[in-house]
Amino acid sequence: MNESESALIQAVRDVRENHVHGVTLITGDRQERFYSYKQVFDNALMYLHTLQAHGIRAGDELVFQLNDDESEHFIFYSGPAY
């Protein structure tokens, strides 16, 4: 794990209990959806556990084909959470 990945992980962990601040995703149909940092962290862990259950391990190379931007966002954070 490189320094920037470690910094990202620590930043997410530092704010994971913050229910007030977070990110707003704008969907393809221009709908805004707010996720607190805790929700982002919890969703990322859900994806991480699913990947691990399918045998994916650190260092494996993956290609995702996703139908929504929300999944992409959470999967992005599940990698460094590993």
Secondary structure, 3 states (H helix, E strand, C coil): CCHHHHHHHHHHHHHCCCCCCEEEEECCCCCEEEEEHHHHHHHHHHHHHHHHHCCCCCCCCCCCCCCCHHHHHHHHHHHHHC
